[in-house]
Amino acid sequence: MLSTSKKNGEIGVAIGLLAVSLFLVLTAYRMPLGNAVMPGPGVIPLAIGLCMGVTATALLISVLKRTGKSVDIVHLGSRHIFVAVLGLVWVSLLFEGLGFFFCLGVFLLALSKEFSRQGWLKPLTFAVLGVSGAYWFFVYLLDVSMPRGLL
């Protein structure tokens, strides 16, 4: 497990957020912004990127202004973070190929099993209800089709 000082960790997070905000702003700049009456698809990513950039800059300035040596040690990484990141990679790579129900069901089951540390009934119930609710929200409420995959 990695360890660092709290100050170095906050500087790293601020720089990471600045990088993500720069990516969002540059990506949004390539999209049509539209006008005040009919905003284009680039408006929301641009707004998020600008707000994130301002917040990250404020965090970086406040951390750098802080005087004194940081003695707080922060341990980075845990099993929960590993399972969540692995699940996000799973969903992003296999969502279209395996389909909405299977891919998101396995993802929610793995997350609920990891974070609840219960038996199998509660996580399985959560996964089934979560996938059903997400399907209803996207397909019936937003009228977005979901990939069926191989199954």
PELIN-V773841 format. One record per pair of residues at least 4 apart in sequence whose C-alpha atoms are under 8 Angstrom apart, sorted by the first residue. I is the first residue (numbers start at 0). J is the second residue. If there is no record, write none. Layout:
i=(I & I)
j=(J & J)
This chain:
i=(0 & 0 & 0 & 0 & 1 & 1 & 1 & 2 & 2 & 2 & 2 & 3 & 3 & 3 & 3 & 3 & 3 & 4 & 4 & 4 & 4 & 4 & 4 & 5 & 5 & 5 & 5 & 5 & 5 & 6 & 6 & 6 & 7 & 8 & 8 & 9 & 9 & 9 & 9 & 10 & 10 & 10 & 10 & 11 & 12 & 13 & 13 & 13 & 13 & 13 & 14 & 14 & 14 & 15 & 16 & 16 & 16 & 16 & 17 & 17 & 17 & 17 & 17 & 18 & 19 & 19 & 20 & 20 & 20 & 20 & 20 & 20 & 21 & 21 & 21 & 22 & 22 & 23 & 23 & 23 & 23 & 23 & 24 & 24 & 24 & 24 & 24 & 25 & 26 & 26 & 26 & 27 & 27 & 27 & 27 & 27 & 27 & 27 & 28 & 28 & 28 & 29 & 30 & 30 & 30 & 31 & 31 & 31 & 32 & 32 & 32 & 32 & 32 & 33 & 33 & 33 & 33 & 33 & 34 & 34 & 38 & 40 & 41 & 42 & 43 & 44 & 45 & 46 & 47 & 48 & 49 & 50 & 51 & 52 & 53 & 54 & 55 & 56 & 57 & 58 & 59 & 60 & 61 & 76 & 76 & 77 & 78 & 79 & 79 & 79 & 80 & 81 & 82 & 82 & 82 & 82 & 83 & 83 & 84 & 85 & 86 & 86 & 86 & 86 & 87 & 87 & 88 & 89 & 89 & 89 & 89 & 90 & 90 & 90 & 90 & 93 & 93 & 93 & 94 & 94 & 94 & 94 & 94 & 94 & 95 & 95 & 95 & 95 & 96 & 96 & 96 & 97 & 97 & 97 & 97 & 97 & 97 & 98 & 98 & 98 & 98 & 98 & 98 & 98 & 99 & 99 & 99 & 99 & 99 & 99 & 100 & 100 & 100 & 101 & 101 & 102 & 103 & 103 & 104 & 104 & 104 & 104 & 104 & 105 & 105 & 106 & 107 & 107 & 107 & 107 & 107 & 107 & 108 & 108 & 108 & 108 & 108 & 109 & 110 & 111 & 111 & 111 & 111 & 111 & 112 & 112 & 112 & 112 & 112 & 115 & 117 & 117 & 118 & 119 & 120 & 121 & 122 & 123 & 124 & 125 & 126 & 127 & 128 & 129 & 130 & 131 & 132 & 133 & 134 & 134 & 134 & 135 & 135 & 136 & 136 & 137 & 137 & 137 & 137 & 137 & 138 & 138 & 138 & 138 & 139)
j=(74 & 75 & 76 & 77 & 74 & 75 & 76 & 72 & 73 & 74 & 75 & 7 & 8 & 72 & 73 & 74 & 75 & 8 & 69 & 70 & 71 & 72 & 73 & 9 & 69 & 70 & 71 & 72 & 73 & 10 & 62 & 69 & 11 & 12 & 73 & 13 & 58 & 59 & 62 & 14 & 59 & 62 & 63 & 15 & 16 & 17 & 55 & 56 & 58 & 59 & 18 & 55 & 59 & 19 & 20 & 51 & 52 & 55 & 21 & 51 & 52 & 55 & 56 & 22 & 23 & 48 & 24 & 47 & 48 & 49 & 51 & 52 & 25 & 48 & 52 & 26 & 48 & 27 & 44 & 45 & 47 & 48 & 28 & 44 & 45 & 48 & 49 & 29 & 30 & 41 & 44 & 31 & 32 & 40 & 41 & 42 & 44 & 45 & 32 & 41 & 45 & 41 & 39 & 40 & 41 & 39 & 40 & 41 & 38 & 39 & 40 & 41 & 42 & 37 & 38 & 39 & 40 & 42 & 38 & 39 & 42 & 44 & 45 & 46 & 47 & 48 & 49 & 50 & 51 & 52 & 53 & 54 & 55 & 56 & 57 & 58 & 59 & 60 & 61 & 62 & 63 & 64 & 65 & 80 & 81 & 81 & 82 & 83 & 113 & 114 & 84 & 85 & 86 & 109 & 110 & 113 & 87 & 110 & 88 & 89 & 90 & 106 & 109 & 110 & 91 & 106 & 92 & 93 & 94 & 102 & 106 & 94 & 102 & 103 & 106 & 97 & 98 & 102 & 98 & 99 & 102 & 103 & 146 & 148 & 99 & 146 & 147 & 148 & 146 & 148 & 149 & 101 & 102 & 147 & 148 & 149 & 150 & 102 & 145 & 146 & 147 & 148 & 149 & 150 & 103 & 104 & 145 & 146 & 147 & 148 & 104 & 130 & 147 & 105 & 150 & 106 & 107 & 130 & 108 & 126 & 127 & 129 & 130 & 109 & 126 & 110 & 111 & 122 & 125 & 126 & 129 & 130 & 112 & 122 & 123 & 125 & 126 & 113 & 114 & 115 & 116 & 122 & 125 & 126 & 116 & 117 & 118 & 119 & 122 & 122 & 121 & 122 & 122 & 123 & 124 & 125 & 126 & 127 & 128 & 129 & 130 & 131 & 132 & 133 & 134 & 135 & 136 & 137 & 138 & 139 & 145 & 139 & 140 & 140 & 141 & 141 & 142 & 143 & 144 & 145 & 142 & 143 & 144 & 145 & 143)
